[in-house]
Amino acid sequence: MNLKFHPEHPALAGELHSRPHTVLNAPCAVAHLAIIPGGDTGLRELMVELDAAGDTVVDERHHAVNYGALELRWERHTEFESLAISRACSGQRGQRSPVDDLPQGWLERIGGHVVSAALVFVENGGGGCGDHELPEFLGSRHVVGSRVLGDAAIVHTAFADSGDGYVRYHVQDLGMGPDQTGRLVQRLVEIETYRMMALLGLPVAKTLAPGLGRLEQRLAELVMRLDAVTDLAEEQALLDELFDLAQTCEQQVADSAYRFAATQAYGRIVGDRLGDLREQRLDHLQAMGEFLERRFEPALRTCEATARRLESLSQRISRTADLVRTRVDVGLQKQNRSLLATMARRSQMQLRLQQTVEGLSVMAISYYSLGILSYLLAGFIETDRLRMVISLTAPAFLIAIWFLLRRWRQHLAEDEE
């Protein structure tokens, strides 16, 4: 049976397996970088240079290279690219970073900016750092940690720069298998990566906050001026100011909408990954989820609140503009009614003047008609009898001419209708 599949079927079917975890055995070390692309030198091209053995696995979003004892995995995400460098460690401590085994200056050639850098050290449960060594190893005395995955491992971190730009994670393997170890490391680096990507919205929110305050104050002043505006020209000027304010606000919404939406999405991913760890609190330390809830969540809420302020301001400006536009329309309607009333009065005056002129026209036409008639009859009728004839026919002339003019005016009115 030959089935005709949708053109996107292979991609859709493979989406669930698009980001497989690395199989890791303790002890090992993993360095993970999240890079926002830029510049002329791409990360993928640099990895091809390391593929001396020709055992590269390539597709549009993934690239795997083995370089000596290192395994390098490149992935393309929506906004950033990630590079994971893993290496097995011979000793129990395994605190040597796999980055140290890369060619000299290789990482410095990567175009773009590193937004997140994490170092994960996985050690067997019997060894590793003691509690007194953890602050020095992690680069901060504010250490957090918890038991994870049903007591299969203990994770410590400080969520802080350890001095070389990397955030370090120390994992004690209490009985994980290679697949479970790989999944745990993947969740930890995703927490670090998406935490930093989410925080990219915080500088945007802080930058917008002062300008938002000024825009809100300006809108409040414009609303207060509404009561004092009585002239149509002033209302039109107020409406122009509101349009300018709306343009500024909408520009800020357009510039920040994607960043705030991404921050919200990345924040949810961090929460999901923390939930996957199934943390159990260590008696003497703050759990990772608790630390992020107190330090990371406020940043997300700041971005969310700023996005809501922008949206609310846009709606308020729209409502105020509608109100002013309505007032302008009402003012124009009043002017139109006044103009129509003036035109009606003028038309009435013209009608009355026309009727007066019609009456004078009847008299004038009758006068000249009778004069012509008297001249025509003067040669045939004596003067005294002519005057009598004119006197008798004058009323008939007046009535006839009035009737003819009236009929003519009615005919014109019917044609106009």
C-alpha positions as CSV (number, residue, x, y, z in Angstrom):
1,M,0.0,0.0,0.0
2,N,1.5,3.3,-1.1
3,L,0.3,6.2,1.1
4,K,0.6,9.8,0.0
5,F,2.1,11.7,3.0
6,H,1.9,15.4,3.7
7,P,5.0,17.2,2.5
8,E,5.9,18.2,6.1
9,H,5.3,14.7,7.5
10,P,9.0,13.8,7.9
11,A,9.7,17.0,9.8
12,L,6.6,16.7,11.9
13,A,7.3,13.1,12.8
14,G,10.9,13.9,13.7
15,E,10.1,16.9,15.8
16,L,9.8,14.8,19.0
17,H,13.3,13.5,18.4
18,S,14.8,16.8,17.1
19,R,16.9,17.5,20.2
20,P,18.2,14.2,21.6
21,H,20.2,14.2,24.8
22,T,23.9,13.1,24.9
23,V,24.6,9.8,26.6
24,L,27.0,10.6,29.4
25,N,28.9,8.5,31.9
26,A,30.1,9.9,35.2
27,P,32.6,11.3,35.8
28,C,32.4,13.8,32.9
29,A,32.3,17.5,32.1
30,V,30.0,19.4,29.8
31,A,30.4,23.0,28.6
32,H,27.4,24.6,27.0
33,L,27.2,28.0,25.2
34,A,24.2,29.8,23.9
35,I,25.2,32.3,21.2
36,I,23.2,34.9,19.4
37,P,24.6,34.8,15.8
38,G,26.4,37.7,14.3
39,G,29.5,38.5,12.3
40,D,31.0,36.7,9.3
41,T,32.2,33.5,11.0
42,G,29.5,31.0,11.7
43,L,29.7,28.4,14.5
44,R,28.8,25.6,12.1
45,E,31.6,26.4,9.7
46,L,34.1,26.4,12.6
47,M,32.9,22.9,13.6
48,V,33.6,21.6,10.1
49,E,37.2,22.6,10.6
50,L,37.4,20.2,13.6
51,D,35.9,17.3,11.7
52,A,39.2,15.7,10.8
53,A,37.8,12.2,11.0
54,G,34.9,13.0,8.7
55,D,32.3,11.5,11.0
56,T,30.1,14.6,11.1
57,V,26.3,14.3,11.5
58,V,24.7,17.2,9.7
59,D,21.2,18.5,9.1
60,E,19.6,22.0,9.1
61,R,19.5,22.3,12.8
62,H,22.1,19.9,14.2
63,H,25.8,19.2,13.7
64,A,27.9,16.8,15.7
65,V,31.7,16.6,15.6
66,N,34.1,14.3,17.5
67,Y,37.4,16.0,18.2
68,G,39.8,13.8,20.0
69,A,38.2,13.1,23.4
70,L,35.6,15.8,22.9
71,E,32.2,15.6,21.5
72,L,30.8,18.8,20.1
73,R,27.1,19.2,19.3
74,W,25.7,22.3,17.6
75,E,21.9,23.1,17.5
76,R,20.1,26.0,15.8
77,H,17.2,27.5,17.8
78,T,14.8,30.3,17.0
79,E,16.9,33.1,18.4
80,F,20.2,31.6,19.2
81,E,22.6,28.7,18.5
82,S,23.9,26.4,21.1
83,L,27.2,24.5,21.4
84,A,27.7,21.6,23.8
85,I,31.2,20.3,24.4
86,S,31.4,17.1,26.5
87,R,34.3,15.1,27.7
88,A,34.7,12.0,29.8
89,C,37.0,12.5,32.9
90,S,39.5,10.0,34.0
91,G,39.6,11.1,37.6
92,Q,36.9,11.3,40.2
93,R,37.0,15.1,40.4
94,G,37.0,15.9,36.7
95,Q,37.1,19.6,37.2
96,R,39.0,20.4,34.1
97,S,36.8,22.2,31.6
98,P,36.4,20.6,28.1
99,V,36.9,24.1,26.7
100,D,40.5,23.8,27.7
101,D,41.0,21.0,25.2
102,L,39.8,23.0,22.2
103,P,42.3,24.5,19.7
104,Q,43.9,27.8,20.9
105,G,41.7,30.7,19.9
106,W,39.0,28.6,18.3
107,L,36.1,29.9,20.5
108,E,37.2,33.5,20.0
109,R,36.6,33.2,16.3
110,I,32.9,32.6,16.8
111,G,30.8,35.4,15.4
112,G,28.0,36.8,17.6
113,H,27.6,37.2,21.3
114,V,27.5,34.6,24.1
115,V,24.4,35.1,26.1
116,S,24.7,32.0,28.3
117,A,27.7,29.8,29.4
118,A,27.4,26.8,31.7
119,L,29.9,24.2,32.9
120,V,28.4,21.0,34.3
121,F,30.7,18.6,36.2
122,V,29.2,15.2,36.9
123,E,31.1,13.1,39.5
124,N,30.4,9.8,41.2
125,G,28.5,10.0,44.5
126,G,31.5,9.0,46.6
127,G,33.7,11.9,45.5
128,G,33.5,15.5,44.4
129,C,33.6,18.7,46.3
130,G,32.8,18.8,50.0
131,D,30.4,21.4,51.4
132,H,33.4,23.6,52.4
133,E,34.8,23.4,48.8
134,L,31.6,24.2,47.0
135,P,31.7,28.0,47.3
136,E,35.2,28.2,45.9
137,F,34.4,25.7,43.1
138,L,31.2,27.5,42.1
139,G,32.6,31.0,42.5
140,S,30.1,32.2,45.1
141,R,29.3,31.6,48.7
142,H,25.6,31.7,47.9
143,V,25.2,28.0,47.0
144,V,21.9,26.4,46.3
145,G,21.2,22.7,45.7
146,S,18.8,19.9,46.0
147,R,18.3,16.2,45.4
148,V,16.8,15.5,42.0
149,L,15.2,12.8,39.9
150,G,13.9,10.8,42.9
151,D,17.2,11.0,44.9
152,A,19.2,9.8,41.9
153,A,21.6,12.8,42.0
154,I,22.5,15.9,44.0
155,V,22.9,19.2,42.1
156,H,24.7,22.3,43.5
157,T,25.1,25.7,41.8
158,A,25.3,29.3,42.6
159,F,23.7,30.7,39.4
160,A,26.6,33.1,39.4
161,D,29.7,33.8,37.2
162,S,32.5,31.7,38.6
163,G,35.1,34.2,37.4
164,D,35.5,33.0,33.8
165,G,32.1,33.9,32.5
166,Y,30.7,30.4,33.1
167,V,28.0,29.4,35.6
168,R,29.1,26.1,37.2
169,Y,26.9,23.1,38.2
170,H,28.2,20.3,40.3
171,V,26.3,17.0,40.0
172,Q,26.9,14.0,42.3
173,D,25.7,10.8,40.6
174,L,23.9,8.6,43.1
175,G,23.0,5.9,40.7
176,M,22.0,7.3,37.4
177,G,22.5,5.5,34.1
178,P,24.1,7.1,31.1
179,D,20.8,8.2,29.5
180,Q,19.5,9.6,32.8
181,T,22.8,11.5,33.3
182,G,22.5,12.9,29.7
183,R,18.9,14.0,30.4
184,L,19.8,15.7,33.7
185,V,22.7,17.6,32.1
186,Q,20.4,18.7,29.2
187,R,17.8,20.0,31.7
188,L,20.4,21.9,33.7
189,V,21.9,23.6,30.7
190,E,18.4,24.4,29.4
191,I,17.5,26.0,32.7
192,E,20.6,28.2,32.4
193,T,20.1,29.0,28.8
194,Y,16.4,29.9,28.9
195,R,16.9,31.7,32.2
196,M,19.4,34.1,30.5
197,M,17.3,34.3,27.3
198,A,14.3,35.3,29.4
199,L,16.2,37.9,31.2
200,L,17.0,39.7,27.9
201,G,13.6,41.3,28.3
202,L,14.5,42.9,31.6
203,P,16.8,45.7,30.2
204,V,14.1,46.5,27.6
205,A,11.5,46.8,30.4
206,K,13.8,49.1,32.4
207,T,14.5,51.2,29.4
208,L,10.8,51.6,28.6
209,A,9.7,52.4,32.1
210,P,10.7,56.1,32.3
211,G,9.3,56.8,28.8
212,L,6.1,55.0,29.8
213,G,5.7,57.2,32.8
214,R,6.1,60.3,30.6
215,L,3.6,59.1,28.1
216,E,1.1,58.3,30.8
217,Q,1.6,61.8,32.3
218,R,1.2,63.4,28.9
219,L,-2.1,61.4,28.3
220,A,-3.4,62.5,31.7
221,E,-2.7,66.2,30.8
222,L,-4.5,65.8,27.5
223,V,-7.5,64.3,29.2
224,M,-7.6,67.2,31.7
225,R,-7.6,69.7,28.8
226,L,-10.7,68.2,27.3
227,D,-13.0,70.1,29.7
228,A,-11.3,73.5,28.8
229,V,-11.5,73.0,25.0
230,T,-14.5,74.8,23.4
231,D,-13.3,75.7,20.0
232,L,-13.3,73.2,17.1
233,A,-9.8,74.2,16.1
234,E,-8.5,73.5,19.6
235,E,-10.2,70.0,19.6
236,Q,-8.6,69.3,16.2
237,A,-5.2,70.3,17.7
238,L,-5.8,68.0,20.7
239,L,-6.7,65.2,18.4
240,D,-3.4,65.7,16.5
241,E,-1.5,65.5,19.8
242,L,-3.3,62.3,20.6
243,F,-2.4,60.8,17.3
244,D,1.3,61.7,17.9
245,L,1.1,60.1,21.3
246,A,-0.5,57.0,19.8
247,Q,2.2,56.7,17.2
248,T,4.9,56.8,19.9
249,C,3.2,54.2,22.0
250,E,2.5,51.8,19.1
251,Q,6.1,52.1,18.0
252,Q,7.3,51.0,21.5
253,V,4.7,48.2,21.5
254,A,6.1,47.0,18.1
255,D,9.7,47.2,19.2
256,S,9.2,45.3,22.5
257,A,6.3,42.9,21.8
258,Y,8.4,40.1,20.5
259,R,11.0,40.4,23.3
260,F,8.4,40.4,26.0
261,A,6.5,37.4,24.4
262,A,9.8,35.5,24.2
263,T,10.6,36.3,27.8
264,Q,7.3,34.9,28.8
265,A,7.8,31.7,26.8
266,Y,11.4,31.2,28.0
267,G,10.2,31.7,31.6
268,R,7.6,28.9,31.2
269,I,10.3,26.6,29.8
270,V,12.5,27.2,32.8
271,G,9.5,26.4,35.1
272,D,8.9,23.2,33.2
273,R,12.5,22.1,33.4
274,L,12.6,22.7,37.1
275,G,9.5,20.6,37.4
276,D,11.1,17.8,35.5
277,L,14.0,17.7,38.1
278,R,11.5,16.7,40.9
279,E,13.6,18.6,43.5
280,Q,13.9,17.5,47.1
281,R,15.2,20.1,49.5
282,L,18.5,19.6,51.2
283,D,18.3,20.5,54.9
284,H,21.0,23.1,54.9
285,L,20.6,24.7,51.4
286,Q,18.0,26.6,49.5
287,A,16.5,24.6,46.5
288,M,17.2,25.8,43.0
289,G,13.5,26.3,42.3
290,E,13.0,28.3,45.5
291,F,16.0,30.5,44.6
292,L,14.7,31.2,41.1
293,E,11.2,31.8,42.4
294,R,12.5,34.6,44.6
295,R,15.1,36.1,42.2
296,F,14.0,35.1,38.7
297,E,10.2,35.4,38.9
298,P,10.3,39.1,39.8
299,A,12.2,39.9,36.6
300,L,9.6,38.0,34.6
301,R,6.8,39.8,36.3
302,T,8.5,43.2,35.6
303,C,8.6,42.4,31.9
304,E,5.0,41.2,32.0
305,A,3.9,44.3,33.9
306,T,5.6,46.6,31.4
307,A,4.0,44.8,28.5
308,R,0.6,45.2,30.2
309,R,1.3,48.9,30.9
310,L,2.1,49.4,27.2
311,E,-1.1,47.6,26.1
312,S,-3.2,49.5,28.7
313,L,-1.7,52.8,27.6
314,S,-2.4,52.0,23.9
315,Q,-6.0,51.3,24.8
316,R,-6.4,54.4,26.9
317,I,-5.0,56.6,24.1
318,S,-7.4,54.9,21.6
319,R,-10.4,55.6,23.9
320,T,-9.4,59.2,24.5
321,A,-8.9,59.7,20.7
322,D,-12.3,58.3,20.1
323,L,-13.8,60.7,22.6
324,V,-12.1,63.7,21.1
325,R,-13.0,62.5,17.6
326,T,-16.7,62.2,18.7
327,R,-16.6,65.8,20.1
328,V,-15.1,67.0,16.8
329,D,-17.8,65.2,14.9
330,V,-20.6,66.7,17.1
331,G,-19.0,70.1,16.6
332,L,-19.0,69.7,12.9
333,Q,-22.6,68.6,12.9
334,K,-23.6,71.7,14.9
335,Q,-21.8,73.8,12.3
336,N,-23.5,72.0,9.5
337,R,-26.9,72.5,11.1
338,S,-26.3,76.2,11.6
339,L,-25.1,76.5,8.0
340,L,-28.2,74.6,6.7
341,A,-30.5,76.8,8.8
342,T,-28.8,80.0,7.4
343,M,-29.2,78.6,3.8
344,A,-32.9,77.8,4.5
345,R,-33.5,81.4,5.7
346,R,-31.8,82.8,2.6
347,S,-33.8,80.5,0.4
348,Q,-37.0,81.7,2.1
349,M,-36.0,85.4,1.6
350,Q,-35.2,84.7,-2.1
351,L,-38.6,83.0,-2.5
352,R,-40.4,86.0,-1.0
353,L,-38.4,88.4,-3.1
354,Q,-39.2,86.3,-6.1
355,Q,-42.9,86.4,-5.3
356,T,-42.7,90.2,-4.9
357,V,-40.9,90.5,-8.2
358,E,-43.6,88.3,-9.8
359,G,-46.3,90.7,-8.6
360,L,-44.4,93.7,-10.1
361,S,-43.9,91.7,-13.3
362,V,-47.7,91.2,-13.7
363,M,-48.3,94.9,-13.3
364,A,-45.5,95.8,-15.7
365,I,-46.5,93.3,-18.4
366,S,-50.1,94.3,-18.1
367,Y,-49.3,98.0,-18.4
368,Y,-47.2,97.6,-21.5
369,S,-49.7,95.1,-23.0
370,L,-52.5,97.6,-22.5
371,G,-50.4,100.4,-24.0
372,I,-49.7,98.4,-27.1
373,L,-53.4,97.5,-27.4
374,S,-54.4,101.2,-27.1
375,Y,-52.0,102.1,-29.9
376,L,-53.4,99.3,-32.1
377,L,-57.1,100.4,-31.5
378,A,-56.5,104.1,-31.7
379,G,-57.1,104.3,-35.4
380,F,-60.4,102.5,-35.3
381,I,-62.0,103.7,-32.1
382,E,-62.7,107.1,-30.8
383,T,-60.8,108.3,-27.8
384,D,-63.6,108.3,-25.3
385,R,-64.8,104.8,-26.4
386,L,-61.1,103.6,-26.5
387,R,-60.6,104.6,-22.8
388,M,-63.8,102.7,-22.0
389,V,-62.5,99.6,-23.8
390,I,-59.1,99.8,-22.1
391,S,-60.8,100.2,-18.7
392,L,-63.0,97.1,-19.3
393,T,-60.1,94.9,-20.6
394,A,-57.5,95.9,-18.0
395,P,-58.7,93.5,-15.3
396,A,-58.9,90.7,-17.8
397,F,-55.3,91.3,-18.8
398,L,-54.1,91.4,-15.2
399,I,-55.8,88.1,-14.4
400,A,-54.7,86.4,-17.6
401,I,-51.0,87.4,-17.2
402,W,-51.0,86.5,-13.5
403,F,-52.5,83.1,-14.4
404,L,-50.0,82.5,-17.1
405,L,-47.0,83.4,-14.9
406,R,-48.3,81.1,-12.1
407,R,-48.7,78.2,-14.5
408,W,-45.2,78.7,-15.8
409,R,-43.7,78.8,-12.3
410,Q,-45.6,75.6,-11.4
411,H,-44.3,73.9,-14.5
412,L,-40.7,74.8,-13.6
413,A,-41.2,73.4,-10.1
414,E,-42.5,70.2,-11.5
415,D,-39.5,69.8,-13.8
416,E,-37.1,70.4,-10.8
417,E,-38.9,67.7,-8.8
